[in-house]
Amino acid sequence: MINRFEQFASSIACIYRHIQKLERDEMAKYGLKGPHAMCLVILNRYEEGVTSTDLCKICDKDKAAISRTVSQLVNMGLVKRNCINNINYRTKLTLTPEGKAIADKVNGIATAAVEQAGAGLNDEDRKIFYQAMDLIATNLQNLSKDGIDY
């Protein structure tokens, strides 16, 4: 059991560390930071816009982190808040034309990274892998909320 835990934990940590490095390195080419990548990709997918609360849920990030990232993207002119009567509450966020152009590039880079990272996996392997990852993520969420039974 210890070996499975060590392998699982170190593999997840390694994957996460390299995802962060790739985000940092690739986003730097556009004068952006790693956390901007996920927001741009998500906003690109939801053309009608999403709220900051939606972004928190989709990214699985805390409110403060999303707030900082969104503020930076707004200040850079890549994201706009679609305010009604100057009220920011529940405001939908959308990409500006410049943001859309960069988001398209980021999405292409992300797609290439996922393809290259999954090299050697066939479609069935990939399907099983993602099902297993989703199940593990759900189980870990429940464990972190309810505690471990041992």
N, C-alpha and C positions, 0 to 999 in steps of 0.2 A: 504494500500500500504506500509506503514512504516513497518508493521509487516512482510510482505513478504520480504522486503529489509533486515530487521534485520535477519530473519531466513536464507535467502540465503547467505548473507555476512558472518554470523557467522558459518554456516555449511561449506562453502568453506574454510574459514580460519581454522576451526578445522580439516578438512580433510587434508589440506596442511601441517599444523603443525605436524600432526601425521604421514604423509608420510615422512616428513623430519626426524622425530625422529626414525622411523623404519629404514630408509636408514642409518642414523648415527649409530644406534645400530648394525644393521646387518653387515654393511661394516666394522665396527671396528674389527669384528672377523677375517677379512682378512688383517688388517693393512691399510685399505682404508678409504676414507671419503664418505659421502653421495653423493656429486656430481659425484663421479666415477661410481655410480650404473647405471645411465641412459646411460652414454657413453658405458659402457661395454655391456649392454643389446642391444643397437643399433648396435654396432660393431659386436656382436655375430649374429645378424639377417642379416647383410650385409657382408657376408663372402668375397665378392670381394673387400670390402673396401669402405669407404666414405671419402670425403674431410672434412676439418674442417668447411667449409661453409655449407656443407650438414648437419653436426652435429648440427650446430647452428639452422638451419631451423627445423630439426626433433625434437630437444629438446626444441625449442622455448627459447633458451638462447642467451645472447649476446656473441659477438666474444671474448671478454676478458675472460669471465668465461670459455668458451670452450677451449681457448688457454691454460689457467692455468691447467685445468683438463687434457687435452691431454699431456701437458708437464710432469705433474706428472706421468701419466700412462706410458709414454715413458721412463722416468727416472727409473721407477720401473721394467721395462722390460716386461710390460704387453701389450703394444701397440708398433707397429713399423710404421715408416713413410716409404713408398715405394717411395723413391726419385729417380729421373732420373737425372743423371749427377750432383748430389749433390744440386739440386734445390728443395726447399721445397714448392714452389708455386703450388697450386692445387694437392698436393701430397695426394694420397689415404692412409688412415690409416687402418691398419688391426691388429687383435689380434695376439700375439705371442702364441705358444702352452701353456705357463703358463697362459697367459691372457685368452685364450679360456677355460681352465679348471676352472678358477675363474668365468668367465662370465657364464658358464653353471650352476654353483652353484648359482650365483646371479639371473639368470633367473628362476631357480627353486624356490628360495625364493620369488621372485616377483610374480610368478604364484600362489604360496600358499597364499601369502598375499592378492592378489586380490580375490581369491576364498573365503578365510575366511572373508574378508571385505564385500563380497557380499552374505554372508550366509543369507538364507531366501528369496532371490530373485529367481524367476523361470526364465526360458530362455526368456519368453516374457517380463517380467519386466525388465530384463537386457538389452534387445534389445531397449526397449523404453527409458530406463535411458540413455544409451549411445547416442542414437539419440538426446535426449533432451540436454545432456551435449555438444555434438558437435554443436548443433544449438546455444546454449547459448554462447559457446566460440567464434563462428563466429560472432554472434551479438555484443558481447563485444569488439572483435577486431575492428569491423567496428565503433562502438561508440567511442572507444579510438582514432581512426584515424579521424573520421568525426565530433565528438562532439555529445552531446545529444540535441535532438530537444524537447523543452518543452515550 
